[in-house]
Amino acid sequence: MYKNLVTHNGKFHADDVFASVIMTQLFPELTIIRTRDEVVTDDHQNFVYDVGGGEFDHHGIDDTRQHQNGVPMAAFGLIWQTFGQQYIEKLVPDLSEEIIKSVHRHVDSSFVIGIDALDNGVSEYQSEVFTVPDVINDFYEEDDETNSFNHAVACATLILENRVKKTVAKQIAQQAVIEQAIFVSNQILLLPISGPWKDYAEQFDQLVFVVLPRKDGNWMIQGVPVTHGSFEVKHAIPQVKEDGIVFIHRTGFMAVVDTQEHALQLAQQVLDGREN
């Protein structure tokens, strides 16, 4: 067991703050010491990160550790790589190993990489809007460093917990969707239940439409995006007028129909080119 958690003092950043979230949740009995004193950072009984030149410090000149997309790892990524699955399991107990690994992978690609990229000056990840690192760094007060850091960690704890829990919920729901999905044809996928479907559907090149239920009792046809994250769909639904059609979005990316049968019929009509 470690004696203390140790990271650097002075100006903090999102990577060491989010790394601290994981370590304090996994080792709540340990105290964080913020220092660059080598007597402390070289003590192998302490768990040291983002300082000291050890396994969880990314500041070495020869450090080539990277995420899969080539973004250099910062402290958050290094901690997430080693302790992320353990953190997920503690935050949301009784998950299957498959879900834990999937959540770990998705949080890494959608969240952790962005934090690491900005810490390492990979500017193409910089958003035009206020970023999470901006939020974290905004807590910093030079004259009240300890409280500033503690407030930042508290904020980051809520952010990371929310991201992980929402990703868990999405992965569980997506698994249920996949288990019940029915390919009416290689172009139309019927989902008897509503849930996240895009990550699954985008794997199939010929798939054009997904038909699924809505909470209001109607059914929906949604076009499959041409690429991940795109608002452009492979085939737009034209503005046809038929009994049972509740609404067709002006861009044609989706339509609301009264029944499953009518939704499947309309999807097939659009594919056949019969615009009645």
MOJO-V459675 format. One record per residue. N is the residue number from 1. RES is the residue in one small letter. PHI is phi as a letter, one per 20 degrees, with the letter a starting at -180 (999 if undefined). PSI is psi in whole degrees, 0 to 359 (* if undefined). Layout:
n:N res:RES phi:PHI psi:PSI
n:N res:RES phi:PHI psi:PSI
This chain:
n:1 res:m phi:999 psi:142
n:2 res:y phi:f psi:157
n:3 res:k phi:e psi:315
n:4 res:n phi:b psi:162
n:5 res:l phi:e psi:135
n:6 res:v phi:c psi:126
n:7 res:t phi:c psi:178
n:8 res:h phi:f psi:156
n:9 res:n phi:e psi:190
n:10 res:g phi:m psi:203
n:11 res:k phi:f psi:126
n:12 res:f phi:e psi:164
n:13 res:h phi:c psi:173
n:14 res:a phi:f psi:327
n:15 res:d phi:f psi:315
n:16 res:d phi:f psi:331
n:17 res:v phi:f psi:312
n:18 res:f phi:f psi:327
n:19 res:a phi:f psi:321
n:20 res:s phi:f psi:326
n:21 res:v phi:g psi:309
n:22 res:i phi:f psi:314
n:23 res:m phi:f psi:323
n:24 res:t phi:f psi:331
n:25 res:q phi:f psi:325
n:26 res:l phi:e psi:331
n:27 res:f phi:c psi:66
n:28 res:p phi:f psi:342
n:29 res:e phi:e psi:350
n:30 res:l phi:e psi:150
n:31 res:t phi:e psi:141
n:32 res:i phi:e psi:126
n:33 res:i phi:d psi:126
n:34 res:r phi:d psi:109
n:35 res:t phi:a psi:161
n:36 res:r phi:d psi:8
n:37 res:d phi:f psi:118
n:38 res:e phi:f psi:337
n:39 res:v phi:f psi:323
n:40 res:v phi:e psi:314
n:41 res:t phi:f psi:337
n:42 res:d phi:e psi:356
n:43 res:d phi:f psi:112
n:44 res:h phi:f psi:353
n:45 res:q phi:e psi:350
n:46 res:n phi:e psi:150
n:47 res:f phi:e psi:114
n:48 res:v phi:d psi:134
n:49 res:y phi:b psi:146
n:50 res:d phi:m psi:17
n:51 res:v phi:a psi:161
n:52 res:g phi:n psi:350
n:53 res:g phi:m psi:12
n:54 res:g phi:e psi:201
n:55 res:e phi:g psi:328
n:56 res:f phi:d psi:25
n:57 res:d phi:d psi:127
n:58 res:h phi:d psi:11
n:59 res:h phi:e psi:0
n:60 res:g phi:f psi:144
n:61 res:i phi:g psi:323
n:62 res:d phi:e psi:12
n:63 res:d phi:f psi:116
n:64 res:t phi:d psi:12
n:65 res:r phi:f psi:131
n:66 res:q phi:c psi:157
n:67 res:h phi:f psi:171
n:68 res:q phi:f psi:332
n:69 res:n phi:e psi:9
n:70 res:g phi:n psi:355
n:71 res:v phi:f psi:128
n:72 res:p phi:f psi:145
n:73 res:m phi:e psi:142
n:74 res:a phi:d psi:188
n:75 res:a phi:g psi:320
n:76 res:f phi:f psi:312
n:77 res:g phi:f psi:320
n:78 res:l phi:f psi:318
n:79 res:i phi:f psi:318
n:80 res:w phi:f psi:320
n:81 res:q phi:g psi:319
n:82 res:t phi:e psi:320
n:83 res:f phi:d psi:357
n:84 res:g phi:f psi:315
n:85 res:q phi:f psi:323
n:86 res:q phi:f psi:321
n:87 res:y phi:f psi:315
n:88 res:i phi:f psi:315
n:89 res:e phi:f psi:324
n:90 res:k phi:f psi:322
n:91 res:l phi:f psi:319
n:92 res:v phi:c psi:90
n:93 res:p phi:f psi:162
n:94 res:d phi:m psi:25
n:95 res:l phi:e psi:152
n:96 res:s phi:f psi:157
n:97 res:e phi:f psi:324
n:98 res:e phi:f psi:315
n:99 res:i phi:f psi:318
n:100 res:i phi:g psi:313
n:101 res:k phi:f psi:321
n:102 res:s phi:f psi:317
n:103 res:v phi:f psi:316
n:104 res:h phi:g psi:316
n:105 res:r phi:f psi:316
n:106 res:h phi:f psi:319
n:107 res:v phi:f psi:323
n:108 res:d phi:f psi:311
n:109 res:s phi:f psi:331
n:110 res:s phi:e psi:347
n:111 res:f phi:c psi:304
n:112 res:v phi:f psi:315
n:113 res:i phi:g psi:320
n:114 res:g phi:f psi:320
n:115 res:i phi:f psi:314
n:116 res:d phi:f psi:320
n:117 res:a phi:f psi:313
n:118 res:l phi:f psi:324
n:119 res:d phi:f psi:332
n:120 res:n phi:e psi:9
n:121 res:g phi:m psi:25
n:122 res:v phi:e psi:92
n:123 res:s phi:f psi:337
n:124 res:e phi:f psi:348
n:125 res:y phi:e psi:357
n:126 res:q phi:f psi:123
n:127 res:s phi:e psi:156
n:128 res:e phi:f psi:339
n:129 res:v phi:e psi:174
n:130 res:f phi:f psi:121
n:131 res:t phi:e psi:165
n:132 res:v phi:g psi:315
n:133 res:p phi:g psi:325
n:134 res:d phi:f psi:315
n:135 res:v phi:f psi:313
n:136 res:i phi:f psi:312
n:137 res:n phi:f psi:336
n:138 res:d phi:f psi:344
n:139 res:f phi:f psi:344
n:140 res:y phi:f psi:126
n:141 res:e phi:c psi:117
n:142 res:e phi:g psi:327
n:143 res:d phi:e psi:354
n:144 res:d phi:b psi:60
n:145 res:e phi:f psi:318
n:146 res:t phi:f psi:310
n:147 res:n phi:f psi:324
n:148 res:s phi:g psi:313
n:149 res:f phi:f psi:316
n:150 res:n phi:f psi:319
n:151 res:h phi:f psi:320
n:152 res:a phi:f psi:318
n:153 res:v phi:f psi:319
n:154 res:a phi:f psi:317
n:155 res:c phi:f psi:313
n:156 res:a phi:f psi:327
n:157 res:t phi:g psi:314
n:158 res:l phi:f psi:319
n:159 res:i phi:f psi:312
n:160 res:l phi:f psi:318
n:161 res:e phi:g psi:315
n:162 res:n phi:f psi:317
n:163 res:r phi:f psi:315
n:164 res:v phi:f psi:314
n:165 res:k phi:f psi:320
n:166 res:k phi:f psi:324
n:167 res:t phi:f psi:321
n:168 res:v phi:g psi:311
n:169 res:a phi:g psi:319
n:170 res:k phi:f psi:318
n:171 res:q phi:f psi:321
n:172 res:i phi:f psi:315
n:173 res:a phi:f psi:320
n:174 res:q phi:f psi:322
n:175 res:q phi:f psi:319
n:176 res:a phi:f psi:321
n:177 res:v phi:f psi:313
n:178 res:i phi:f psi:319
n:179 res:e phi:f psi:332
n:180 res:q phi:d psi:0
n:181 res:a phi:f psi:141
n:182 res:i phi:c psi:122
n:183 res:f phi:e psi:105
n:184 res:v phi:f psi:323
n:185 res:s phi:b psi:183
n:186 res:n phi:f psi:356
n:187 res:q phi:d psi:344
n:188 res:i phi:c psi:126
n:189 res:l phi:d psi:126
n:190 res:l phi:d psi:127
n:191 res:l phi:d psi:111
n:192 res:p phi:f psi:340
n:193 res:i phi:c psi:156
n:194 res:s phi:e psi:146
n:195 res:g phi:r psi:178
n:196 res:p phi:f psi:127
n:197 res:w phi:c psi:343
n:198 res:k phi:f psi:316
n:199 res:d phi:g psi:322
n:200 res:y phi:f psi:311
n:201 res:a phi:f psi:327
n:202 res:e phi:f psi:352
n:203 res:q phi:f psi:343
n:204 res:f phi:d psi:110
n:205 res:d phi:f psi:324
n:206 res:q phi:e psi:351
n:207 res:l phi:f psi:130
n:208 res:v phi:d psi:316
n:209 res:f phi:c psi:146
n:210 res:v phi:d psi:130
n:211 res:v phi:d psi:127
n:212 res:l phi:b psi:159
n:213 res:p phi:f psi:156
n:214 res:r phi:d psi:160
n:215 res:k phi:f psi:337
n:216 res:d phi:e psi:4
n:217 res:g phi:n psi:344
n:218 res:n phi:e psi:177
n:219 res:w phi:c psi:157
n:220 res:m phi:c psi:140
n:221 res:i phi:d psi:127
n:222 res:q phi:c psi:137
n:223 res:g phi:f psi:144
n:224 res:v phi:f psi:130
n:225 res:p phi:f psi:150
n:226 res:v phi:f psi:326
n:227 res:t phi:b psi:161
n:228 res:h phi:g psi:127
n:229 res:g phi:n psi:355
n:230 res:s phi:e psi:148
n:231 res:f phi:e psi:352
n:232 res:e phi:e psi:132
n:233 res:v phi:d psi:163
n:234 res:k phi:f psi:326
n:235 res:h phi:b psi:117
n:236 res:a phi:f psi:149
n:237 res:i phi:e psi:122
n:238 res:p phi:f psi:163
n:239 res:q phi:e psi:77
n:240 res:v phi:e psi:158
n:241 res:k phi:c psi:114
n:242 res:e phi:b psi:157
n:243 res:d phi:f psi:137
n:244 res:g phi:n psi:344
n:245 res:i phi:e psi:121
n:246 res:v phi:e psi:318
n:247 res:f phi:a psi:139
n:248 res:i phi:c psi:124
n:249 res:h phi:f psi:144
n:250 res:r phi:f psi:333
n:251 res:t phi:e psi:349
n:252 res:g phi:n psi:11
n:253 res:f phi:f psi:343
n:254 res:m phi:b psi:158
n:255 res:a phi:b psi:147
n:256 res:v phi:d psi:129
n:257 res:v phi:c psi:157
n:258 res:d phi:f psi:328
n:259 res:t phi:c psi:163
n:260 res:q phi:f psi:317
n:261 res:e phi:g psi:313
n:262 res:h phi:f psi:324
n:263 res:a phi:f psi:316
n:264 res:l phi:f psi:321
n:265 res:q phi:f psi:315
n:266 res:l phi:f psi:317
n:267 res:a phi:g psi:317
n:268 res:q phi:f psi:322
n:269 res:q phi:f psi:317
n:270 res:v phi:f psi:318
n:271 res:l phi:f psi:326
n:272 res:d phi:f psi:349
n:273 res:g phi:n psi:14
n:274 res:r phi:e psi:96
n:275 res:e phi:e psi:86
n:276 res:n phi:f psi:*
